[in-house]
């Protein structure tokens, strides 16, 4: 009985340790995801801005005569 309790205590300690590591990793991944989403938003904004500038530029070009 004592051995079983000691084994259970060891397993519980391991579970607590793994849980803490996973919690920290999850926090880190959430921060990385937030950064990636922000970066992606900035890139999308830049692409949309470039697209709008190109469309304005194309609108100033004369029509092609064929």
Secondary structure, 3 states (H helix, E strand, C coil): CHHHHHHHHHHHHHHHHHHHHHHHHHHHHHHHHHHHHHHHHHHHHHHHHHHHHHHHHHHHCCCCCC
